[in-house]
Every structure is written in structure tokens, then in C-alpha cells.
Amino acid sequence: MRAWAVVETGKPLKELELPTPEPTGKQVLLEITHAGVCHSDLHIWEGEYDLGSRGKMRLTDRGVTLPLAMGHEIVGRVLKWGPEANGAGLKVGDHMIVFPWVGCGKCRACTSDEDNMCLTPRSLGVYQNGGYATHVLAPEPRHLVPVGSLDPSLAATYACSGITVFSAINKVMPLPADEPVVVVGAGGLGLNAIAVLRAKGHKRIVVVDVAQGKLDAARAEGATETVLADGPDTSKKIIEAAGGPVAAIIDLVNGTDTSRFCFDSLRKGGKLVQVGLFGGEMSVPLPLVPIRALTIQGSYVGNVKELRELVAIAQSGALPAIPITNMPLNQADAALNRLKDGKVVGRIVLTAAAA
């Protein structure tokens, strides 16, 4: 198989010829047709996370090894499977979304379809080769969700962008439909968050970003209010846009600055769900957390149960699409650089020859 892989952190991706995996046990081999380009890929490519005063966390410290074909928003067609997958109802040519957040496959989290909480993660595109390649190996048939009638480019985004915001939104629900929910970041995740909130019938969606062009895209997607984060008064502007301090904020950026203005925008009993990996450090006045009964919670991607539920909503027609830009798979490096330069509205999805 061919792969467009990180060989050295921060350096251009290289096209490699690698052995095509042969599925064993429950494994399923797919030929990739579409692969989304996620902001998390930039962190893997750069090789580290910013931990503020605690320095940098290198991906090698987490067990990431190079060369690596990144990409965890994967759609492909089934080619073959191992003998233990017989009876799973698979057919050659089945077009599938591949759940990438896999683990050991044996612990309680994995056997409960909550693989993203496994303590020994084996995520596709992070710890093993993922979507920037011609082929991918899914550990089990249960990690595959049929594309059905969905646009496969859009369907690919549900494997990360979609379930990440779906899981985060589930953590602040239920709320009255007219209770403002604040979404920080209007990239691919932010636009999918607007789509999910609309699909759930939510009517007040306040979106915050540093780029007016992305806020315009958020309005087009269905945001009811937008806030340009261009100064130290962002929390004041959020409170004004929402009509008062807010009950729920989903921070899809999660940097030092966003954590501060998010915290300062919460009302009593409010919840901040932190999703993004921008990095830095959060400093909060501790007495205010109990006095105002605040909740600060992390949310890590989503599980395969949530992917199935989200895809079912999309297939019902209730989930609005987000803007998609298609680029050939062999231009993965150019796509990453476009994302790094902030030139992407919505999501870039790479298309392979098999598409």
C-alpha cells in the first residue's frame, strides 16, 4: 500500500510504499476512499503539545512512533477480513465509516463500546497507520458504520469532528432549547457542533472565533449570535450576546486565553466542557468554583455508540451538512499546510483513487 506519512516531525510528509496488511482474527481490511484532515493532525505532525508551565508533552512520550500515516476520519470499502469476523454480515465492497478511537479490545471500556476510554489506546492515525494511505486495518467489524446514502466526504468527518462535538454536547444536555449554548471555535468542529445542536432542536447558538470569515460561515450554518474574540473584553461580549452569563460553553480551542474568557462567562451552576488541544494553562480563582457551583469537564472524542447514533441522525436528514473542500490524497501535505495557515472553512477531506 501507499502512505503519506510523517517521517520526521515538522517536515513534509513523504510518500512511502508499505506492505498491505493482511487481516487476522476479527480484523477488517478496507481500501480508503476518503480521509478528513483534522487539527489534531497538526499536533501529531509537530510532535508535541503545549502544557504551559509544565513544558511540552512530546508525542513519543505517549507511544507515538514514526513513520506514521496520520488521518483518523476515514471512509473506505471492505476488501477482506480475518476468520473470526465471519458471520459479521460483511460484504466485499461495503462502504464504511471507520471508528478510529480503538483500544486494547479486551478491557471493560472496549467491551462496552467505549474504546476511547481504554487505558492502552491504539487509535488509527495516531498509534497506528490511519487514513493518509490507500488501505487501513480496522480491529473489529463493530468499528465499522455503513455510509449508506450519506456523502462519503461528509460521513468521514463524523468519525472525529462529528462524534467529538456530539459527545461534548451530550455532556451539557439537557437544556431548554432557548438556553444559549456557547461554542468556541468555528472550524470544522465548530460547524459540526452547530449542525448537531440544530439537529437536537436547539435555538440559541453563540459562536466565538478570532476570524470574521469563520464567524460568517458559522452564521450560514445556523449560529444565532457570533462574537469576534479580538481583545480582552471577550467574556463581556459573550455575556452581552447571550443576554447574561451562560449555562454551557464548549471550548473547541482550549487555550490559555479561551479558558479564561470561558470561565468568566459562566453563570452559577454553569458548565465548561474543554475539547480542543491548542494548549497552554488554565488559571482560575478556586473559591469561585464552589461558590458558583461551576463544572469544568474534559471531553475526549467520542465512542462508537455515539458514532452510530450520530450517523443515524444524519441519515434521517436532520443533520445539516458542513462545508467540505476535497483534495487528492496525494496532496495531504498541502492540505495540512492550508489548515496550519488558517485557510480552511469547514473541513478538508482527501479523496483517494478508490473514490
C-alpha positions in Angstrom: 0.0 0.0 0.0 1.0 3.6 -0.3 1.0 6.1 2.6 1.7 9.8 3.0 3.5 9.7 6.3 5.2 11.8 8.9 8.8 10.6 8.8 10.2 13.5 10.8 8.2 15.9 13.0 7.5 19.2 11.3 8.9 18.1 8.0 6.9 17.5 4.8 5.0 14.2 4.6 6.7 11.5 2.5 5.1 9.0 0.1 6.1 5.5 1.3 5.5 2.0 -0.1 4.5 -0.2 2.8 3.3 -3.8 3.0 -0.5 -4.0 2.7 -1.8 -5.5 6.0 -3.3 -9.0 5.9 -6.3 -9.2 8.3 -6.2 -11.8 11.0 -8.7 -12.6 13.8 -11.5 -10.1 13.7 -9.6 -7.5 11.7 -11.1 -6.0 8.5 -9.0 -4.5 5.7 -10.5 -1.6 3.8 -9.4 0.4 0.8 -9.6 4.0 1.7 -11.8 6.3 -0.3 -11.9 9.5 1.9 -9.9 10.8 4.8 -10.6 14.0 6.7 -7.8 16.4 7.8 -8.2 17.3 11.4 -6.5 20.0 13.5 -5.3 17.2 15.8 -3.1 16.0 12.9 -1.2 19.3 13.2 -0.2 18.4 16.8 0.9 14.9 15.7 2.8 16.4 12.8 4.5 19.0 15.0 5.2 16.2 17.6 4.2 17.9 20.8 1.5 19.6 23.0 1.9 22.8 24.9 1.4 22.2 28.7 2.0 25.7 29.8 4.4 26.0 32.8 4.9 22.2 32.7 6.6 22.5 29.3 5.9 20.3 26.3 4.5 16.8 26.0 6.1 15.0 23.1 4.0 12.5 21.2 6.9 10.0 21.6 6.2 10.1 25.3 2.6 8.9 24.5 3.9 6.0 22.5 3.6 7.5 19.0 6.2 6.1 16.7 7.3 7.2 13.2 6.9 6.8 10.3 3.1 7.3 10.7 0.3 7.8 8.2 -2.0 10.1 10.1 -5.7 10.6 9.5 -8.5 9.4 11.7 -11.6 10.5 9.7 -11.7 7.5 7.5 -14.2 6.1 5.0 -13.3 3.0 2.9 -14.6 -0.1 1.1 -14.3 -3.5 2.7 -11.8 -5.8 0.9 -11.3 -8.8 3.2 -11.4 -9.8 6.8 -10.0 -12.3 9.3 -11.6 -15.7 10.0 -13.1 -14.5 13.4 -15.1 -11.8 11.5 -17.0 -14.4 9.6 -20.7 -14.1 10.4 -20.5 -10.3 11.0 -22.5 -9.7 7.8 -19.7 -8.1 5.9 -19.6 -7.9 2.2 -16.7 -7.1 -0.1 -17.3 -3.5 -1.3 -19.3 -2.4 1.7 -18.7 1.4 2.1 -18.0 2.1 5.7 -17.1 4.8 8.2 -14.2 3.6 10.3 -14.3 4.3 14.0 -10.7 5.2 14.8 -10.5 5.6 18.6 -9.7 2.0 19.3 -8.0 0.4 22.3 -6.9 -2.9 23.5 -10.2 -4.6 22.6 -10.3 -6.6 25.9 -10.8 -4.2 28.8 -14.2 -3.2 30.2 -14.2 0.1 28.3 -13.5 -1.6 25.0 -16.0 -4.4 25.5 -18.6 -1.8 26.5 -18.1 0.1 23.1 -16.3 2.9 25.0 -12.9 2.2 23.4 -11.9 5.9 23.5 -11.6 5.5 27.3 -9.2 2.5 27.0 -6.0 3.0 29.1 -3.9 1.5 26.3 -5.1 3.4 23.2 -4.3 2.1 19.7 -6.1 4.9 17.8 -5.9 4.8 14.0 -3.8 7.7 12.6 -2.2 8.2 16.0 -0.7 5.0 17.3 -1.0 3.0 14.0 -1.4 3.9 10.4 -4.6 5.7 9.5 -6.3 7.5 6.6 -3.5 9.1 4.8 -2.9 5.9 3.0 -4.5 3.6 0.4 -5.5 0.9 2.9 -6.4 0.7 6.6 -6.9 -2.1 9.1 -10.0 -1.9 11.4 -9.6 -4.1 14.5 -13.2 -5.4 14.5 -16.4 -5.2 12.5 -18.1 -3.3 15.3 -15.8 -0.4 14.5 -17.5 0.0 11.1 -20.6 2.0 10.4 -22.3 1.9 7.0 -22.1 5.1 4.9 -25.5 4.4 3.4 -26.9 7.3 1.5 -24.5 9.9 3.0 -22.0 11.9 1.0 -18.8 9.9 2.0 -16.8 13.1 2.3 -19.2 14.4 4.9 -19.5 11.0 6.5 -15.7 10.9 7.1 -15.9 14.0 9.3 -18.3 12.2 11.6 -15.6 9.8 12.8 -13.8 12.6 14.7 -15.3 16.1 14.2 -18.8 14.8 14.4 -18.6 12.5 17.4 -16.3 14.8 19.2 -18.8 17.6 19.3 -21.7 15.2 19.7 -20.1 13.7 22.8 -19.3 17.2 24.2 -22.8 18.5 23.5 -24.3 15.4 25.3 -22.3 16.4 28.4 -24.1 19.8 28.7 -27.6 18.5 27.8 -30.5 18.5 28.6 -31.0 22.3 28.4 -34.1 24.3 27.3 -34.0 24.9 23.5 -33.8 28.7 24.1 -30.9 28.5 26.6 -27.8 29.8 24.9 -25.0 27.4 24.3 -21.6 28.9 23.5 -19.3 27.2 21.0 -15.7 28.5 21.0 -14.1 27.9 17.6 -15.8 28.0 14.2 -13.6 25.5 12.3 -14.7 22.0 11.2 -15.6 21.0 14.8 -17.5 24.3 15.4 -19.6 24.0 12.3 -20.4 20.4 13.1 -21.3 21.5 16.6 -23.8 24.0 15.2 -25.2 21.2 13.0 -25.6 18.8 15.9 -27.3 21.5 18.1 -29.7 22.3 15.3 -30.5 18.6 14.8 -31.3 18.4 18.5 -33.7 21.3 18.1 -31.5 23.9 19.9 -32.4 27.5 19.1 -29.7 29.7 20.7 -26.2 29.0 19.5 -23.5 31.6 20.2 -20.2 31.1 18.3 -16.9 32.7 19.2 -13.8 32.9 16.9 -10.9 35.2 16.1 -11.6 35.2 12.4 -14.6 37.1 10.9 -14.7 34.8 7.9 -15.2 31.8 10.1 -17.9 33.6 12.0 -19.7 34.3 8.7 -19.5 30.6 8.0 -21.0 29.9 11.4 -23.9 32.2 10.7 -24.5 30.4 7.4 -24.5 27.1 9.3 -27.1 28.4 11.8 -25.4 30.2 14.6 -27.8 32.7 16.1 -25.2 35.1 17.6 -21.4 35.4 16.9 -18.6 37.0 18.9 -15.3 38.2 17.5 -12.6 37.4 20.1 -10.3 40.3 19.3 -9.5 41.7 22.7 -9.5 41.4 26.5 -13.3 42.0 26.7 -14.4 38.8 25.0 -16.2 37.5 28.1 -18.2 40.7 28.3 -19.1 40.4 24.6 -20.2 36.7 25.1 -22.4 37.7 28.1 -24.0 40.5 26.0 -24.6 38.3 23.0 -26.2 35.6 25.2 -28.2 38.0 27.3 -26.4 37.2 30.5 -23.9 34.7 31.9 -24.2 31.3 30.3 -25.1 27.8 31.4 -22.9 25.9 28.9 -19.8 26.5 26.9 -18.0 24.1 24.7 -14.4 25.2 24.1 -13.2 23.6 20.9 -9.9 25.6 21.0 -9.0 25.2 24.7 -6.0 27.5 25.0 -4.9 29.8 27.8 -6.9 32.8 26.6 -10.1 30.9 25.7 -10.2 29.1 29.1 -10.1 32.4 30.9 -12.9 34.1 29.0 -15.0 30.9 29.0 -14.6 30.6 32.8 -15.5 34.3 33.2 -18.7 33.9 31.1 -20.3 31.1 33.1 -23.3 31.7 35.3 -23.9 30.0 38.6 -24.2 26.2 38.0 -22.6 26.6 34.6 -20.5 24.0 32.8 -17.4 24.4 30.7 -16.6 21.4 28.5 -13.0 21.5 27.2 -12.4 19.7 23.9 -9.6 21.4 22.0 -5.8 20.7 22.2 -4.5 24.2 21.5 -2.6 24.1 24.7 -1.3 26.4 27.5 -2.6 26.5 31.0 -5.7 27.4 32.9 -5.6 29.6 36.0 -8.9 30.1 37.9 -9.8 31.6 41.3 -10.5 28.5 43.2 -13.1 29.8 45.6 -15.4 30.8 42.7 -15.7 27.2 41.6 -17.6 26.0 44.7 -19.3 29.4 45.3 -20.7 29.4 41.8 -21.1 25.6 41.6 -19.2 25.5 38.4 -18.2 22.4 36.4 -15.1 22.1 34.3 -15.0 18.9 32.3 -12.8 17.4 29.6 -14.3 15.5 26.7 -12.1 13.2 24.6 -13.5 12.5 21.1 -16.5 10.0 21.4 -17.3 6.3 21.4 -18.6 4.0 18.7 -22.1 4.1 20.2 -22.2 7.8 19.6 -20.9 7.4 16.1 -23.8 5.0 15.3 -26.3 7.4 16.8 -24.9 10.4 15.0 -24.8 8.6 11.7 -28.5 7.6 12.2 -29.4 11.2 12.7 -27.5 12.2 9.6 -29.1 9.5 7.5 -32.6 10.7 8.7 -31.8 14.1 7.1 -31.9 16.0 10.3 -28.2 16.9 10.4 -27.2 19.8 8.3 -24.0 19.4 6.2 -20.9 21.5 6.7 -18.7 23.0 4.0 -16.3 20.4 2.6 -13.2 21.0 0.4 -11.9 17.9 -1.4 -8.3 17.5 -2.3 -6.5 14.4 -3.7 -5.0 12.1 -1.1 -1.5 12.6 -2.6 -1.8 16.3 -1.6 -2.1 15.5 2.1 1.0 17.7 2.9 -0.5 20.7 1.1 -3.8 20.1 2.9 -2.0 20.2 6.3 -0.3 23.4 5.4 -3.6 25.0 4.4 -5.0 24.1 7.7 -2.0 25.3 9.6 -2.2 28.7 7.8 -5.9 29.1 8.8 -7.1 28.9 5.2 -9.8 26.3 5.7 -13.5 26.9 6.2 -15.2 23.7 7.4 -13.2 20.6 6.6 -10.7 19.4 4.0 -11.4 15.8 3.0 -8.8 13.9 1.0 -10.1 11.7 -1.8 -8.3 8.5 -2.8 -8.2 6.9 -6.2 -10.6 4.3 -4.9 -13.3 7.0 -4.5 
